[in-house]
Amino acid sequence: MARADVIVLGAGIVGTSIALHLARRGLSVALIDRGGIGEGTSYGPTGIIEGNTIFPHAFPSSWTALLRIALKRAPEANYHLSFLPQVAPWLFAFRAASQPARLLETAQAMRPLFAHAIAEHEILIGEAGAERYVRRTGWLKLYRNDGAFAAQARELELAKDLGIANVPLDGEAARALEPSLNPVFRHAVHWTGAVSVSNPLKLTRAYAARFAALGGITANGDARSLHRVHPHWRVDTASGPIDAGDVVVALGPWAPEVLVPLGLKLPLAVKRGYHRHFQPQGNAGLSRPVVDAEFGYVLAPMEQGIRITTGAEFAARDAAPTPVQFARLLPAARQLFALGEPVEAKPWLGARPCFPDSRPVIGRAPNQRGLWLAYGHAHWGLTLGPATGRLIAEMMTGATPFCDPKPYSAVRFF
């Protein structure tokens, strides 16, 4: 029988960061996943570590936008009609949380995590020797018309108040930064303080290697085998069972499979998303990720090529892929940048775990001694992994948390 102080379930960027932070504090930790390190949802993001985030993604506020989505003409969103009755309660809660006052409340609640995001990554990047995957060139958000840019005035003013670095640019100045972009947009904002990575999978694995160097154990196992053997928790792995006094569930979209049998049903939904890599034509290239605001996609330079990521798709987590958003956005993407042939035969599909208030759950599980939760990071798993790891490690070891964890408690849903 193997014993550890803590079992961490889920070896994506969040779980791996938690395991590393706990190991840095001298605890014996077992990191368990049924797949490989970083091969789930953490494989597929834009690569932006966006400490500049202020407002979360919100429910569409205009009837025009809603109609485009309903008619399946919107590149930024798609849905499976048969899934709508199941996800409807979550969508109503999401709409309520998207009201201006609630959005401001969420922005204030999430600011401490975002404010520490880059600094916490920098510490782990240095320890893990992962500098080769990091770019400190910020990212660009492009606006094709004056109205779309004007609509960002509130966010830019709040960014100024919070000291978040950004530089509004006209199209010519933006193309001076990225000469391969075509002049199909009028405005841009350069979020200069952000960093990005060229291979999120390799970054997660670099953190896992640092975890192993500190004595951490990784094992393949099924998190659904989690059960209590008093006074411990036990998980079955390919190498045999592992017991620990504490366990952290960092399973992202798979967390309900473990938590619902334990009596914990939280209002989690998934926003499915796709990516695909393309070779650039000729000498075209990008020095930083680029967001095309009106069409809801990102062009991100990766080791594999130019990664295009889609917006959200509301469908059952394990339903067959329906990457129809590419047909809607690729004409706009090819207008903007010289995309060549796709690298892969078909797009990659992942599932972003989202709570309706756009906050993760971080902290103790209600009424379950020794059970901790760290999931529901929505679009910001890569960004917030190390900050989440530090926060939950501080809570578990009795240290003073770097920020108030109350806004992220699961108790808010009870």
ABEGO torsion letter per residue (X at the ends): XBBBABBBBEABAAAAAAAAAAAAAGBBBBBBBABBBGABAAAABAGBBBAABABBBBBBABAAAAAAAAAGABAABBBBAAAAAAAAAAAAAAAAAABAAAAAAAAAAAAAAAAAAAAAAAAAAAAAGAAAABBBAEBBBBBABAAAAAAAAAAAAAAAAAGBBBBBBBAAAAAAABAABBBABABBBBBAABBBBABAAAAAAAAAAAAAAAGBBBBBBBAAABBBBOABBBBBBAAEBBBBABBBBBAEAAAAAAAAAAGBBBBBBBBBBBBBBBBBBEABBBABBBBBAAAGBBBBBBAAEBBBBBBBBBBBAABBBBAAAAAAAAAAAAAABBBBBBABABBBBBBBBBBAAGBBBBEBBBGBBGBBBBBGAEAAAAAAAAAAAAAAAAAAAGBBBABBAAAABAAAAX
